[in-house]
């Protein structure tokens, strides 16, 4: 009677431990926490020396999730690699069995030879069932003593609980897709062929670059002579008419030159009159009379020229349009030289795009290539244009970026956008394969690194 009471007590103790493990498994928040419970706390139900939890990715293939007594798994370590091969072999050999005891003799020779180095003499293989009867993985327990039938029944109930908790943590849809992926080698091959075929799909090459709306064929207002800008009459972007005054230059320099020229003219006239009077009685004065007359004409021409400069101090517009410049204060008081650009007169109804395409983003472009402009003020409405010019040499942009200068003609029937607006231009190039489109920049970077 005492032995029977001991057996009953042991069974009750085992059932109590089973209930506690079931509660711990169902309260696990992650698969990692459940794996730790399975390989470490199962020892409270059945004693063992080593345990491992294996995740089944495909029939006969998977990976180890946890090993007893180890906080982190080193899958590249010899033990981890060998154990994954052992568990995969057990899964292939026991596709229909829920669990079984085995030893080194039940494994292929190349795996059995290393058994004594890594595991105790006897091991127990237990499948963790998932939804629809598909195994999620397996629990491996190893010890030196033989496995008892009662222990197998308790462990069978426990792995069912572990499998239910595992399936709940993974979720049905994620598991279904993963199971389909790992099971179907044809699906993998089909996807590989599809990706390879898509790499040769022809696509239109394109590039993005900053762009600005600039006037088309503007009239450039240049400095008529050397001087200093005294006053700018018009405002930036003001509409002007033909012959309207734009700015004036400081007249002091020209007036000083005019005074000097007039004094020189007075001296030349006096010398000529004196020589003309003396020529009546003096042959030498008569011979100098022609030279003095030439000098007098030169002085008169100088006075007339300098006097004409006074009229050029007032700079006027030669055609109607809008005055394009930054700020009046930036121009006022600025010294200029003859021919220097001061501002431009642009027709607001005639505009084009100026694009700065950086050297790393450069693609092969031909005149007539389509261009789409997305203004910063209205990015939802693209403006279409056609490329008409692309520079052969890269030059520094105002931002200091080495880039190619492109110009595009607007093709919209309505009025062009306001001159000075900026945005991003998308330039379309040649038709290339998707592989070249995706790998162009990486291949260029590799060539720069390797010096090819």
C-alpha positions in Angstrom: 0.0 0.0 0.0 2.9 2.3 0.7 4.4 1.8 -2.8 1.0 2.5 -4.3 0.6 5.7 -2.3 4.0 6.8 -3.4 3.0 6.3 -7.1 -0.2 8.2 -6.6 1.7 11.1 -5.0 4.2 11.1 -7.8 1.4 11.2 -10.4 -0.3 14.0 -8.6 2.9 15.9 -8.3 3.5 15.4 -12.1 0.0 16.6 -12.9 0.5 19.7 -10.7 3.7 20.5 -12.4 2.1 20.0 -15.8 -0.7 22.5 -14.9 1.9 25.0 -13.7 3.9 24.6 -17.0 0.8 25.0 -19.0 -0.1 28.2 -17.2 3.5 29.6 -17.8 3.4 28.6 -21.5 0.1 30.3 -22.2 1.2 33.5 -20.4 4.4 33.8 -22.5 4.4 37.1 -24.4 6.9 36.1 -27.1 8.2 33.0 -28.8 11.6 33.6 -27.2 10.0 33.5 -23.7 8.1 30.3 -24.6 11.4 28.7 -25.9 13.1 29.5 -22.7 10.3 27.8 -20.7 10.3 24.7 -22.9 14.1 24.0 -22.7 14.6 25.0 -19.1 11.5 24.7 -17.0 10.3 21.3 -18.5 13.0 19.8 -16.2 10.5 20.3 -13.3 8.2 17.7 -15.0 10.8 15.2 -16.3 14.5 15.2 -15.4 17.0 15.5 -18.3 20.6 16.8 -18.9 20.1 18.8 -22.1 17.2 20.2 -24.1 16.8 22.0 -27.4 13.8 23.6 -29.2 13.8 23.3 -33.0 11.7 25.4 -35.4 10.5 23.6 -38.5 10.8 25.8 -41.6 10.2 23.1 -44.1 10.1 19.3 -44.1 13.5 18.2 -43.0 14.8 21.8 -42.6 14.7 24.3 -39.7 16.7 26.1 -37.1 17.3 25.9 -33.4 15.5 28.5 -31.3 16.8 27.7 -27.8 19.2 25.3 -25.9 19.0 24.6 -22.2 21.4 26.5 -20.0 22.5 28.8 -22.8 21.3 32.5 -22.9 22.1 32.9 -26.6 22.6 30.5 -29.5 25.7 30.5 -31.6 24.4 28.9 -34.8 27.8 29.0 -36.5 29.4 27.0 -33.6 30.1 23.3 -34.3 27.5 22.1 -31.7 24.7 24.2 -33.2 25.5 23.1 -36.8 25.6 19.5 -35.8 22.4 19.6 -33.7 20.4 21.3 -36.5 21.5 18.5 -38.8 20.4 15.8 -36.3 17.0 17.4 -35.7 16.4 17.8 -39.5 17.3 14.1 -39.9 14.8 13.1 -37.2 12.1 15.2 -38.8 12.7 13.4 -42.2 12.7 10.0 -40.6 9.7 10.5 -38.4 7.2 12.5 -40.5 4.2 10.7 -39.0 5.3 10.0 -35.5 4.5 12.5 -32.6 7.6 11.5 -30.7 10.1 8.7 -30.1 13.2 7.8 -28.2 16.4 7.4 -30.2 20.2 7.2 -29.8 23.3 7.5 -31.9 22.6 4.2 -33.6 19.4 5.5 -35.1 21.2 8.3 -37.0 23.2 8.3 -40.2 26.8 7.3 -39.6 28.3 10.7 -40.1 26.0 12.2 -37.4 26.2 9.3 -35.0 30.0 9.4 -34.7 29.8 12.8 -33.0 26.9 11.9 -30.7 29.1 11.1 -27.6 30.9 14.5 -27.9 27.7 16.5 -27.7 24.8 14.6 -26.1 24.0 12.0 -23.4 23.3 8.4 -24.5 19.5 8.6 -24.8 17.3 11.3 -26.4 13.6 11.8 -26.8 12.1 13.5 -29.9 8.7 15.3 -29.4 6.8 17.1 -32.1 5.0 20.4 -31.4 1.8 20.3 -33.3 0.4 23.4 -35.0 -2.8 24.4 -36.7 -4.1 21.9 -39.1 -1.8 19.2 -37.8 1.3 20.7 -39.4 4.3 20.5 -37.0 5.7 23.8 -35.8 8.9 22.2 -34.6 10.2 19.7 -32.0 11.5 19.5 -28.5 14.6 17.4 -27.9 15.4 16.0 -24.4 18.5 14.0 -23.7 19.8 12.1 -20.6 21.6 9.0 -19.6 18.7 7.0 -18.1 16.1 5.3 -20.2 12.8 7.0 -20.9 9.7 5.7 -19.0 6.3 5.3 -20.5 4.6 7.5 -17.9 7.1 10.3 -18.7 6.2 10.0 -22.4 2.5 10.5 -21.7 3.1 13.6 -19.5 5.5 15.0 -22.1 3.0 14.3 -24.9 0.5 16.5 -23.1 3.0 19.2 -22.4 4.2 19.5 -26.1 0.6 19.8 -27.2 0.3 22.8 -24.8 3.6 24.2 -26.1 2.4 23.9 -29.7 -0.9 25.6 -28.9 0.9 28.5 -27.3 3.4 28.7 -30.1 0.7 28.8 -32.8 -1.1 31.6 -30.9 2.0 33.7 -30.7 2.9 33.3 -34.4 -0.5 34.1 -35.8 -2.3 32.2 -38.6 -1.6 34.4 -41.6 2.1 34.8 -40.9 2.6 31.1 -40.3 0.6 30.2 -43.5 2.8 32.3 -45.7 6.0 31.2 -44.1 4.9 27.6 -44.4 4.0 28.0 -48.0 7.3 29.7 -48.7 9.5 27.0 -47.1 7.5 24.1 -48.5 7.2 25.2 -52.1 10.5 25.0 -53.9 8.6 25.6 -57.1 7.4 28.9 -55.7 10.9 30.0 -55.0 12.1 29.0 -58.4 9.1 30.8 -60.0 9.8 34.0 -58.1 13.5 33.8 -59.0 12.6 33.5 -62.7 10.1 36.3 -62.4 12.6 38.6 -60.7 15.2 37.7 -63.4 12.7 38.5 -66.1 11.7 41.8 -64.6 15.3 42.9 -64.5 15.3 43.0 -68.3 12.0 44.9 -68.5 12.4 48.1 -70.5 11.9 51.3 -68.5 12.5 54.9 -69.2 15.5 56.3 -67.5 15.0 59.5 -65.6 16.8 62.0 -63.4 15.7 64.7 -60.9 17.4 68.1 -60.8 16.6 71.6 -59.4 15.1 73.9 -62.0 14.1 77.6 -62.3 11.8 79.5 -64.6 13.9 82.0 -66.6 13.0 84.5 -69.3 13.3 83.4 -72.9 15.5 85.7 -75.0 15.6 88.6 -72.5 17.0 92.1 -73.4 20.1 92.6 -71.4 20.6 96.1 -70.0 24.3 96.9 -69.8 26.4 99.8 -68.5 26.8 102.3 -71.3 30.1 103.6 -69.8 32.3 103.3 -66.8 30.7 104.9 -63.7 28.7 104.5 -60.6 25.0 103.8 -60.5 23.3 106.8 -58.9 19.7 105.8 -58.8 17.5 102.9 -59.8 14.1 104.2 -60.8 12.1 101.0 -61.3 11.3 98.3 -58.8 12.3 94.6 -59.2 9.8 92.7 -61.4 8.1 96.0 -62.4 6.5 96.2 -65.7 8.2 98.8 -67.9 7.4 100.3 -71.3 9.7 101.0 -74.2 12.0 104.1 -73.6 11.1 104.2 -69.9 13.9 105.4 -67.6 15.4 102.5 -65.7 18.4 104.0 -63.9 20.9 106.8 -63.9 24.6 107.0 -63.5 26.5 109.5 -61.4 27.3 112.5 -63.8 30.2 114.0 -61.8 32.9 112.1 -63.6 31.5 112.9 -67.0 31.0 116.6 -66.1 34.6 116.8 -64.9 35.8 115.3 -68.1 33.6 117.7 -70.0 35.1 120.7 -68.2 38.6 119.5 -68.9 37.8 119.0 -72.5 36.3 122.4 -72.9 39.4 124.1 -71.3 41.6 122.2 -73.7 39.3 123.4 -76.5 39.7 127.0 -75.4 43.5 126.6 -75.3 43.5 125.1 -78.8 41.3 127.9 -80.2 43.6 130.5 -78.6 46.7 128.9 -80.0 45.1 128.7 -83.5 44.0 132.4 -83.5 47.5 133.5 -82.4 49.1 131.4 -85.1 46.7 132.7 -87.7 47.5 136.3 -86.9 51.3 135.7 -86.9 51.1 133.8 -90.2 50.6 137.1 -92.0 54.2 138.2 -91.2 55.8 135.0 -89.9 56.5 132.0 -92.2 57.1 129.7 -89.3 53.7 130.4 -87.8 52.2 129.9 -91.2 53.8 126.4 -91.3 52.3 125.5 -87.9 48.8 126.6 -88.8 47.7 123.3 -90.3 48.8 121.3 -87.2 47.1 123.7 -84.8 43.9 123.5 -86.8 44.0 119.7 -86.6 44.5 119.9 -82.8 41.6 122.3 -82.6 39.3 119.9 -84.5 40.4 117.1 -82.1 39.5 119.1 -79.1 36.1 120.0 -80.5 35.5 116.3 -81.2 36.5 115.4 -77.6 34.1 118.0 -76.2 31.3 116.7 -78.4 32.0 113.1 -77.4 32.1 113.8 -73.7 28.9 115.9 -74.0 27.2 113.0 -75.7 28.1 110.9 -72.6 25.8 113.0 -70.5 22.9 111.7 -72.5 24.0 108.1 -72.0 23.9 108.5 -68.2 20.2 107.8 -68.3 19.6 104.1 -69.1 16.2 103.4 -70.7 14.4 100.2 -71.7 14.6 99.4 -75.4 11.4 97.2 -75.3 8.5 96.5 -73.0 8.6 93.8 -70.4 9.4 93.4 -66.7 12.7 94.5 -65.1 14.4 91.5 -63.7 16.9 92.1 -60.9 17.3 91.3 -57.2 17.2 94.6 -55.2 17.5 98.3 -55.8 19.8 98.7 -52.8 22.2 96.2 -54.3 22.5 98.3 -57.5 22.5 101.8 -56.1 26.1 103.0 -55.6 27.7 100.0 -57.3 30.6 100.8 -59.7 30.2 99.4 -63.2 32.3 99.1 -66.3 31.2 99.6 -69.8 29.3 96.6 -71.1 28.7 95.2 -67.6 25.3 93.5 -67.2 23.0 95.4 -64.8 19.6 93.9 -65.3 17.4 92.3 -67.9 14.0 93.1 -69.5 12.0 90.0 -69.9 8.7 89.3 -71.6 6.4 87.6 -69.0 4.7 85.6 -71.7 8.0 84.1 -72.9 9.8 81.8 -70.5 11.8 78.6 -70.4 13.4 76.3 -67.8 17.0 76.3 -66.6 18.0 73.0 -65.1 21.1 72.1 -63.2 21.8 68.3 -63.5 24.5 67.2 -61.1 27.3 65.0 -62.5 26.4 61.9 -60.4 22.8 62.1 -61.6 23.7 62.7 -65.3 22.1 60.4 -67.9 22.3 60.3 -71.7 20.0 63.1 -73.0 19.0 64.2 -76.5 17.3 67.3 -77.7 13.5 66.8 -77.6 13.6 64.7 -74.4 10.4 65.2 -72.3 10.7 67.2 -69.1 8.2 67.6 -66.2 8.5 70.5 -63.8 7.1 70.3 -60.3 7.1 73.8 -58.9 7.6 74.3 -55.1 4.5 76.4 -54.9 2.3 73.8 -56.8 4.0 70.4 -56.7 0.7 68.6 -57.5 0.5 70.1 -61.0 3.4 69.2 -63.3 4.3 71.5 -66.1 5.6 69.9 -69.3 8.5 71.0 -71.4 10.9 69.7 -74.0 14.7 69.7 -73.7 16.4 72.0 -76.2 19.9 72.4 -74.9 22.4 70.5 -72.8 25.9 71.7 -72.1 28.8 69.4 -72.9 30.9 70.5 -69.9 30.0 70.6 -66.3 30.4 73.9 -64.5 29.8 74.9 -60.8 26.2 75.9 -60.1 25.4 78.9 -57.9 25.3 76.4 -55.0 28.8 75.2 -55.8 27.7 71.8 -57.2 29.4 70.6 -60.4 26.6 70.1 -62.8 25.4 70.3 -66.4 23.3 73.2 -67.5 20.1 72.3 -69.4 17.4 74.4 -70.9 13.9 73.3 -71.8 11.1 74.9 -73.8 7.7 75.0 -72.2 4.9 73.2 -74.1 1.9 74.3 -72.2 -0.7 76.2 -74.1 -1.6 78.5 -71.2 0.5 81.3 -69.9 3.9 80.2 -68.5 4.6 80.3 -64.8 6.0 83.4 -63.2 9.7 84.1 -64.0 11.8 83.2 -61.0 9.8 80.3 -59.6 11.8 77.3 -58.7 11.1 73.6 -58.4 12.3 70.1 -59.3 12.5 68.9 -62.9 12.2 65.3 -63.9 14.1 64.7 -67.2 13.3 61.5 -69.1 16.1 59.8 -71.1 16.5 56.6 -73.1 14.8 53.3 -72.6 17.0 50.9 -70.6 16.5 47.7 -68.7 15.3 47.7 -65.2 18.6 46.1 -64.1 20.5 49.1 -65.5 18.0 51.5 -64.0 18.4 50.1 -60.5 22.1 49.2 -60.6 23.5 52.3 -62.4 24.5 54.3 -59.3 25.9 51.3 -57.4 27.9 50.1 -60.3 29.3 53.6 -60.8 30.3 53.8 -57.1 32.0 50.4 -57.4 33.9 51.6 -60.5 35.1 54.7 -58.6 36.2 52.6 -55.6 38.0 50.0 -57.7 39.3 52.4 -60.3 37.9 50.6 -63.3 
